[in-house]
Amino acid sequence: MRLRISARKSDLARLQAYMVGEALESQNPGLEIEYRFKESLGDINLTDPLWKIPQKGVFTEDFYGELIRSETDMVVHSWKDLPTEHKSDTVIAATLPRADQRDLLLIKKAHIAGIREKKSLRVFSSSPRREYNLKAFFKSHLPLNLEQVSFESVRGNIPTRIRKLLESTEVDGLIVAKAALDRLLTASQAEFSEVKALLRSYLNQLDYVVLPLSVNPNAAAQGALAIEVGAHRPEVLEIVKKLNHAATFECAQKERDLLAGFGGGCHQKIGVAVLSRPYGQITWLRGETDQGRILLENTLSQKTPPPRFNANQLWLEKPATQRVPNNASLPTGKNAYFVARAEAWPEGFTTHEIVWTAGLKTWKKLAEKGIWVHGSSESLGEQEEARVEILASEPLAWVKLSHQESAQEEGLPVVATYQLDFKLDVSSFSGKEFFFWSSGSQFLEAVKTSPELLTKYHACGPGNTSKMIRSQLKDSNRLFIFLDADDWRKQCTKE
């Protein structure tokens, strides 16, 4: 059997087509693949920003006729490039596991001193979404003392855009989809060895920040591939559907449906990220519609609806907590630091290695200290992979800066840079049925004096706090995960 796969001619598009072809070959021994590559309108017009080009699907529509006329069997797209309108004569038959859906800020190392001096940052990006969501974030979370952030239009493939950045004397940074860079850097085919080496040489001249989805949700379906097949080709649909990664398909399609509800299109100042996790589905939606409506949604859809109580039965009190610094020495041989809280950062310590924070508040506080933070777990827990090893020039050896009671994770040894001293008011537990905890250590301390808490309902964010609480409860169904305490109160208070 022989199948024809079409895609654009760019390095990334060819690589993505090969990924699909190899997946098909692994499932269908003896299958032959023919690859057909050509330029699209979006590849030819490199002058106008995409949102100014009147045609829809500037990277995808040129292949539509081939599918309808059965001149090809399938087309592999970056799913974010497809218009959100539904087509009746073609089908998105499958997708592969999603790559990193976040955006990546690249900044020239040689410009950092100048940026600090002029208090101004100029960034290449043609995306209204990125410009809308990131201006304020850059001012507060980059240690550059910024007063002004401006965006400049740029077009071209990934190597071209990075080259334009490095050649510019005026522009300091560039924002790209991290998935695109990750895929090119890890390509195994020999034909990509030259572009991989080129990108590595470029990265040596750049520093980077992995941009948080809660602040800057991705373009709908970013990082996901779409395998488009003619609806009149059931024999091809049957083969392709076996490749489908269901969780990726569900999240990407939901993002596209949400964007379509606001009109769709790359001119929109709207980002939407949907993440599937064992405890539920997270949706981050941020931006502004064409009608001027401000969008700001952070939700976690629970797999099991939480119980509701009267407001006076909910407990959320932050105990008086002292954090006493330890005279801990940092281990040698480590080049990546996971920082649990800003207080965990040793006074006077500076580094040019990887710094990753548990949440955005810690990120901001470290930036105020002049520390360059490369990204964050966004309060979703340490189990959220940083996924920066691909960008690193050498293997990463991680260490966690936290307190002495912090949970130990495999591959993430703890350096206790401070101690906790809780002062809990146990009388405040009286009459309460549902408790929200911001710290697993706080929960364990409370249970020592009030073991009856183990029969109550509990809530917390994802991560080690949930692990610590679950390890103590006989009935794990009494623990519920929320993004924050405000969401917990809203969902669990009786009306």
C-alpha positions as CSV (number, residue, x, y, z in Angstrom):
1,M,0.0,0.0,0.0
2,R,1.1,3.5,-0.8
3,L,0.0,6.8,0.9
4,R,0.8,10.3,-0.2
5,I,1.4,13.0,2.5
6,S,1.4,16.7,1.6
7,A,2.8,19.6,3.6
8,R,4.5,22.9,3.2
9,K,8.2,23.0,2.1
10,S,9.6,24.6,5.3
11,D,12.0,22.6,7.5
12,L,9.4,22.4,10.3
13,A,6.5,21.4,8.0
14,R,8.6,18.6,6.4
15,L,9.7,17.4,9.8
16,Q,6.1,17.2,11.0
17,A,5.1,15.3,7.8
18,Y,7.9,12.8,8.5
19,M,6.7,12.4,12.1
20,V,3.2,11.4,10.8
21,G,4.7,9.2,8.0
22,E,7.0,7.3,10.5
23,A,4.0,6.8,12.9
24,L,2.0,5.3,10.0
25,E,4.9,3.0,8.9
26,S,5.3,1.7,12.5
27,Q,1.7,0.7,12.6
28,N,1.4,-0.6,9.1
29,P,4.4,-2.8,8.1
30,G,5.1,-2.7,4.3
31,L,3.4,0.7,3.9
32,E,5.1,3.1,1.5
33,I,5.0,6.8,2.0
34,E,5.3,9.4,-0.7
35,Y,5.9,13.0,0.5
36,R,4.7,16.0,-1.5
37,F,6.0,19.4,-0.4
38,K,5.1,22.9,-1.8
39,E,4.9,26.5,-0.8
40,S,1.6,28.1,0.5
41,L,0.4,31.7,0.1
42,G,1.8,32.4,3.6
43,D,5.2,31.2,2.5
44,I,5.2,33.4,-0.6
45,N,3.9,36.6,1.1
46,L,6.5,37.3,3.7
47,T,5.8,41.1,3.9
48,D,2.4,41.5,5.5
49,P,1.7,40.4,9.1
50,L,-0.6,37.3,8.9
51,W,-3.5,39.1,10.5
52,K,-3.4,41.7,7.7
53,I,-3.6,39.1,4.9
54,P,-7.3,39.0,3.9
55,Q,-7.3,35.3,2.9
56,K,-8.1,32.8,5.6
57,G,-5.8,29.7,6.1
58,V,-2.8,31.3,4.3
59,F,-0.7,28.2,5.2
60,T,-3.4,25.6,4.6
61,E,-5.9,26.5,1.9
62,D,-3.6,25.7,-1.0
63,F,-3.8,22.0,-0.1
64,Y,-7.5,21.9,0.2
65,G,-8.1,21.3,-3.5
66,E,-5.6,18.5,-3.6
67,L,-7.6,16.6,-0.9
68,I,-10.9,17.2,-2.6
69,R,-9.5,16.0,-6.0
70,S,-7.8,13.0,-4.3
71,E,-4.4,14.2,-5.6
72,T,-3.0,13.5,-2.1
73,D,-4.2,11.2,0.7
74,M,-3.6,13.5,3.6
75,V,-2.1,16.9,4.6
76,V,-0.2,17.5,7.8
77,H,-0.7,21.0,9.3
78,S,0.3,22.9,12.3
79,W,-3.2,22.8,13.7
80,K,-3.1,26.4,14.8
81,D,-2.8,27.5,11.2
82,L,-6.1,26.0,10.2
83,P,-9.2,28.3,10.1
84,T,-11.7,27.5,12.9
85,E,-14.6,27.2,10.5
86,H,-15.9,23.6,10.1
87,K,-15.5,22.0,6.6
88,S,-17.9,19.2,5.5
89,D,-15.7,17.7,2.8
90,T,-12.5,17.2,4.8
91,V,-11.9,15.8,8.3
92,I,-9.2,16.3,10.9
93,A,-8.7,12.6,11.3
94,A,-6.1,12.5,14.0
95,T,-3.3,14.2,15.8
96,L,-0.1,13.1,17.5
97,P,0.9,13.8,21.1
98,R,1.2,17.5,21.6
99,A,4.5,19.3,21.9
100,D,5.1,22.2,24.3
101,Q,2.2,24.6,23.7
102,R,3.9,27.6,25.4
103,D,5.6,30.6,23.8
104,L,9.3,31.3,24.2
105,L,10.9,34.7,24.5
106,L,14.5,34.9,23.2
107,I,16.6,37.9,24.1
108,K,20.1,38.7,22.8
109,K,22.6,38.5,25.7
110,A,24.6,41.3,24.1
111,H,21.6,43.6,24.5
112,I,20.7,43.0,28.1
113,A,22.9,45.7,29.6
114,G,21.6,48.2,27.1
115,I,17.9,47.2,27.8
116,R,18.5,47.9,31.5
117,E,20.1,51.2,30.7
118,K,17.4,52.5,28.4
119,K,14.6,50.7,30.4
120,S,13.0,49.8,27.1
121,L,12.5,46.4,25.3
122,R,11.8,45.9,21.6
123,V,10.5,42.5,20.6
124,F,9.9,40.9,17.2
125,S,6.4,39.4,17.1
126,S,3.5,39.8,14.7
127,S,0.9,38.4,17.1
128,P,-1.8,40.7,18.5
129,R,-2.4,38.0,21.2
130,R,1.2,38.1,22.5
131,E,1.4,41.9,22.4
132,Y,-1.9,42.3,24.4
133,N,-1.0,39.7,27.0
134,L,2.7,40.2,27.6
135,K,3.5,44.0,27.8
136,A,2.6,44.3,31.5
137,F,4.1,40.9,32.3
138,F,7.5,41.8,30.8
139,K,7.6,45.0,32.9
140,S,6.9,43.1,36.2
141,H,8.6,39.7,35.7
142,L,11.8,40.5,33.7
143,P,14.7,41.9,35.9
144,L,15.3,44.7,33.4
145,N,13.6,47.6,35.1
146,L,11.4,48.2,32.1
147,E,9.3,51.2,31.5
148,Q,8.5,50.6,27.8
149,V,7.8,47.5,25.8
150,S,7.2,47.7,22.0
151,F,6.5,45.0,19.4
152,E,7.8,44.9,15.8
153,S,6.4,42.8,12.9
154,V,8.5,39.9,11.7
155,R,7.8,37.0,9.2
156,G,9.7,33.9,8.1
157,N,10.5,30.5,9.4
158,I,12.1,29.9,12.8
159,P,15.8,30.1,11.6
160,T,15.0,33.2,9.5
161,R,13.3,35.0,12.4
162,I,16.1,34.3,14.8
163,R,18.7,35.4,12.2
164,K,16.7,38.6,11.7
165,L,16.8,39.2,15.5
166,L,20.6,38.6,15.7
167,E,21.2,40.9,12.7
168,S,19.1,43.7,14.0
169,T,20.8,46.5,16.0
170,E,17.5,47.9,17.2
171,V,15.4,44.9,18.2
172,D,16.2,43.0,21.5
173,G,14.1,39.9,21.5
174,L,11.8,37.5,19.6
175,I,8.8,35.4,20.6
176,V,8.3,32.0,18.9
177,A,6.2,29.0,19.5
178,K,8.4,26.7,21.7
179,A,7.1,23.6,20.0
180,A,8.6,24.7,16.7
181,L,12.0,25.2,18.1
182,D,11.9,22.0,20.2
183,R,10.9,19.9,17.2
184,L,13.7,21.3,15.0
185,L,16.3,20.8,17.7
186,T,15.4,17.2,18.3
187,A,14.9,16.1,14.6
188,S,16.6,12.8,13.9
189,Q,16.7,12.9,10.1
190,A,20.1,13.7,8.5
191,E,18.6,16.5,6.3
192,F,18.0,18.6,9.4
193,S,21.5,18.4,10.8
194,E,22.5,21.7,9.3
195,V,19.5,23.6,10.6
196,K,20.0,22.0,14.1
197,A,23.6,23.2,14.2
198,L,22.6,26.6,13.0
199,L,20.0,26.9,15.7
200,R,22.4,25.8,18.4
201,S,24.8,28.5,17.3
202,Y,22.1,31.0,17.5
203,L,21.0,29.9,21.0
204,N,24.5,30.4,22.3
205,Q,23.9,34.1,21.8
206,L,20.5,34.2,23.4
207,D,18.9,34.0,26.8
208,Y,15.3,32.8,27.1
209,V,12.1,32.8,29.1
210,V,9.4,30.1,28.8
211,L,6.2,32.3,29.0
212,P,3.5,31.1,31.4
213,L,0.2,29.9,30.0
214,S,-1.8,31.5,32.8
215,V,-0.6,34.9,31.6
216,N,-0.1,34.2,27.9
217,P,-2.3,31.3,26.8
218,N,-1.2,29.9,23.5
219,A,-2.8,30.3,20.0
220,A,-5.6,27.8,19.8
221,A,-4.1,24.3,19.1
222,Q,-0.5,25.5,19.2
223,G,1.9,22.6,19.5
224,A,-0.5,20.1,18.0
225,L,-0.5,18.6,14.5
226,A,-3.6,18.2,12.4
227,I,-3.8,15.3,9.9
228,E,-6.5,16.4,7.3
229,V,-8.1,13.8,5.1
230,G,-10.9,14.0,2.5
231,A,-14.2,13.0,4.0
232,H,-14.8,10.8,0.9
233,R,-11.8,8.6,1.7
234,P,-13.0,6.2,4.4
235,E,-10.1,3.8,3.7
236,V,-7.6,6.5,4.5
237,L,-9.6,7.8,7.5
238,E,-9.6,4.3,9.0
239,I,-5.8,4.0,8.8
240,V,-5.1,7.6,10.1
241,K,-7.5,7.5,13.0
242,K,-5.4,4.7,14.6
243,L,-2.7,7.3,15.2
244,N,-4.9,9.7,17.2
245,H,-3.8,10.9,20.6
246,A,-7.2,11.5,22.2
247,A,-6.2,13.9,25.0
248,T,-4.3,16.1,22.6
249,F,-7.2,16.1,20.1
250,E,-9.8,16.9,22.8
251,C,-7.8,19.9,24.3
252,A,-6.8,21.3,20.9
253,Q,-10.4,21.1,19.6
254,K,-11.8,22.7,22.7
255,E,-9.3,25.6,22.2
256,R,-10.4,26.0,18.6
257,D,-14.1,25.9,19.6
258,L,-13.6,28.6,22.2
259,L,-11.7,30.8,19.8
260,A,-14.4,30.3,17.1
261,G,-17.0,31.5,19.6
262,F,-15.3,34.9,19.4
263,G,-15.0,35.0,15.7
264,G,-11.7,33.1,15.2
265,G,-8.7,34.4,13.2
266,C,-5.1,35.3,13.9
267,H,-6.0,39.0,14.1
268,Q,-7.7,38.2,17.5
269,K,-6.0,39.3,20.7
270,I,-7.1,36.1,22.3
271,G,-5.1,33.2,23.7
272,V,-6.7,30.0,25.1
273,A,-4.9,27.0,26.7
274,V,-6.6,23.8,27.7
275,L,-4.6,21.2,29.7
276,S,-5.7,17.7,30.7
277,R,-4.5,16.6,34.1
278,P,-5.3,13.6,36.3
279,Y,-7.3,15.8,38.6
280,G,-9.3,17.6,35.9
281,Q,-9.1,19.9,32.9
282,I,-7.6,23.4,33.2
283,T,-8.7,26.3,30.9
284,W,-6.9,29.6,30.7
285,L,-8.5,32.2,28.5
286,R,-7.1,35.8,28.2
287,G,-7.4,38.6,25.7
288,E,-9.8,41.1,24.2
289,T,-12.5,40.5,21.6
290,D,-13.2,42.6,18.5
291,Q,-16.1,44.2,20.4
292,G,-13.8,45.3,23.3
293,R,-14.8,42.6,25.8
294,I,-12.0,41.7,28.2
295,L,-11.5,37.9,28.6
296,L,-9.9,36.6,31.8
297,E,-10.8,33.0,32.7
298,N,-8.9,30.6,34.9
299,T,-10.9,27.4,35.5
300,L,-10.4,23.8,36.6
301,S,-13.2,21.4,35.7
302,Q,-13.3,18.8,38.4
303,K,-13.8,15.2,37.4
304,T,-16.0,14.8,40.5
305,P,-18.2,17.7,41.6
306,P,-17.0,19.0,45.0
307,P,-19.4,19.2,48.0
308,R,-21.0,22.5,48.9
309,F,-21.4,24.0,52.4
310,N,-22.5,27.1,54.0
311,A,-19.9,29.8,54.0
312,N,-19.3,29.6,57.8
313,Q,-18.4,25.9,57.3
314,L,-15.4,26.6,55.1
315,W,-12.0,27.2,56.6
316,L,-9.3,29.2,55.0
317,E,-7.0,30.9,57.5
318,K,-3.3,31.5,56.9
319,P,-1.5,30.8,60.2
320,A,1.2,33.1,61.4
321,T,4.2,31.6,59.9
322,Q,7.8,32.5,60.4
323,R,10.5,31.5,57.9
324,V,13.8,31.4,59.6
325,P,16.8,31.3,57.2
326,N,19.2,28.3,57.4
327,N,22.9,28.7,56.8
328,A,22.6,26.1,54.0
329,S,25.4,25.8,51.5
330,L,24.3,25.1,47.9
331,P,25.7,21.9,46.4
332,T,28.3,22.0,43.6
333,G,27.6,20.4,40.3
334,K,24.0,21.8,40.0
335,N,23.0,24.0,37.1
336,A,19.2,24.3,37.5
337,Y,17.3,25.6,40.5
338,F,13.6,25.0,41.4
339,V,12.6,27.7,43.8
340,A,9.6,26.9,46.0
341,R,9.2,30.5,47.5
342,A,11.1,33.7,47.2
343,E,12.2,33.3,50.8
344,A,14.1,30.2,49.7
345,W,16.5,32.2,47.6
346,P,19.7,32.7,49.6
347,E,20.6,36.3,50.3
348,G,23.2,37.6,48.0
349,F,23.2,34.5,45.7
350,T,23.4,35.1,42.0
351,T,23.6,32.6,39.1
352,H,23.5,32.5,35.4
353,E,22.1,28.9,35.5
354,I,18.5,27.8,35.0
355,V,16.0,29.3,37.6
356,W,12.5,27.9,37.7
357,T,9.8,29.0,40.2
358,A,6.9,27.2,41.8
359,G,4.6,30.1,41.0
360,L,4.4,33.5,39.5
361,K,4.5,35.5,42.8
362,T,7.9,33.9,43.5
363,W,9.0,34.7,39.9
364,K,8.0,38.4,40.4
365,K,9.8,38.7,43.7
366,L,13.0,37.1,42.3
367,A,12.9,39.5,39.3
368,E,12.7,42.4,41.8
369,K,16.0,41.0,43.3
370,G,17.5,41.1,39.8
371,I,17.3,37.3,39.2
372,W,16.6,36.1,35.7
373,V,13.8,33.5,35.9
374,H,13.5,31.1,32.9
375,G,10.0,29.9,33.7
376,S,7.5,28.6,36.2
377,S,5.3,25.6,37.2
378,E,2.5,28.2,37.6
379,S,1.4,26.8,41.0
380,L,0.5,23.4,39.3
381,G,3.1,21.5,41.2
382,E,6.6,20.1,40.8
383,Q,5.3,17.3,38.6
384,E,4.8,19.8,35.8
385,E,7.9,19.3,33.6
386,A,9.9,22.4,32.8
387,R,10.8,20.9,29.4
388,V,13.8,23.1,29.0
389,E,16.4,20.3,28.6
390,I,16.1,20.6,24.8
391,L,17.2,24.3,25.0
392,A,20.1,23.7,27.4
393,S,23.7,23.3,26.1
394,E,24.4,20.6,28.6
395,P,22.5,18.1,30.8
396,L,20.6,19.8,33.6
397,A,21.2,18.8,37.2
398,W,18.3,20.1,39.3
399,V,18.1,21.1,43.0
400,K,15.1,22.4,44.9
401,L,15.4,25.4,47.2
402,S,12.7,25.1,49.9
403,H,12.2,24.4,53.7
404,Q,13.4,21.4,55.6
405,E,10.0,19.7,55.7
406,S,9.6,19.9,52.0
407,A,8.8,16.6,50.2
408,Q,11.7,15.0,48.4
409,E,11.2,14.2,44.7
410,E,13.2,11.8,42.7
411,G,15.7,13.8,40.6
412,L,15.0,16.9,42.6
413,P,17.0,16.9,45.9
414,V,16.0,19.5,48.4
415,V,18.3,22.1,49.9
416,A,16.6,23.5,53.0
417,T,17.4,27.2,52.9
418,Y,14.9,28.1,55.6
419,Q,12.8,26.6,58.4
420,L,9.1,26.9,59.1
421,D,7.5,27.9,62.4
422,F,3.7,27.6,62.3
423,K,1.3,29.1,64.9
424,L,-2.0,27.5,64.2
425,D,-5.2,28.6,66.0
426,V,-6.9,25.2,66.4
427,S,-10.0,26.8,67.9
428,S,-10.7,28.1,64.4
429,F,-11.4,24.6,63.2
430,S,-14.6,24.4,65.3
431,G,-17.7,23.9,63.1
432,K,-15.7,23.7,59.9
433,E,-16.3,20.9,57.4
434,F,-14.2,21.9,54.3
435,F,-10.6,23.1,54.6
436,F,-8.3,24.8,52.1
437,W,-4.6,24.3,52.6
438,S,-1.8,26.3,50.9
439,S,0.9,24.1,52.5
440,G,1.2,20.4,53.1
441,S,3.4,21.0,56.1
442,Q,0.6,23.3,57.5
443,F,-1.9,20.4,57.1
444,L,0.4,17.9,58.8
445,E,1.0,20.3,61.8
446,A,-2.8,20.8,62.1
447,V,-3.5,17.0,62.1
448,K,-1.0,16.5,65.0
449,T,-3.2,18.5,67.4
450,S,-6.6,17.9,65.7
451,P,-6.7,14.4,64.2
452,E,-10.5,14.7,63.6
453,L,-9.5,16.8,60.6
454,L,-8.9,13.5,58.8
455,T,-12.6,12.9,58.6
456,K,-13.4,16.3,57.0
457,Y,-13.2,17.5,53.4
458,H,-10.0,19.2,52.2
459,A,-8.9,21.2,49.2
460,C,-5.6,22.5,47.9
461,G,-3.7,23.3,44.7
462,P,-2.0,20.6,42.6
463,G,1.4,19.3,43.5
464,N,3.2,18.2,46.7
465,T,0.5,19.7,49.0
466,S,-2.1,17.3,47.5
467,K,0.3,14.4,47.8
468,M,1.0,15.1,51.5
469,I,-2.7,15.4,52.3
470,R,-3.7,12.4,50.3
471,S,-1.1,10.2,52.1
472,Q,-2.9,11.0,55.4
473,L,-6.5,10.6,54.4
474,K,-8.1,7.2,54.6
475,D,-10.7,8.3,52.0
476,S,-8.9,10.1,49.2
477,N,-12.3,11.1,47.7
478,R,-12.4,13.8,50.5
479,L,-9.6,15.7,48.8
480,F,-10.3,18.1,45.9
481,I,-7.9,20.1,43.7
482,F,-8.5,23.8,42.8
483,L,-6.3,26.4,41.0
484,D,-6.7,28.7,44.0
485,A,-8.7,29.5,47.1
486,D,-11.0,31.9,45.3
487,D,-12.1,29.2,42.9
488,W,-12.6,26.8,45.8
489,R,-14.9,29.3,47.6
490,K,-16.9,30.0,44.5
491,Q,-17.5,26.4,43.7
492,C,-18.0,25.1,47.2
493,T,-20.2,27.7,48.9
494,K,-23.9,27.0,48.9
495,E,-26.0,29.8,47.3
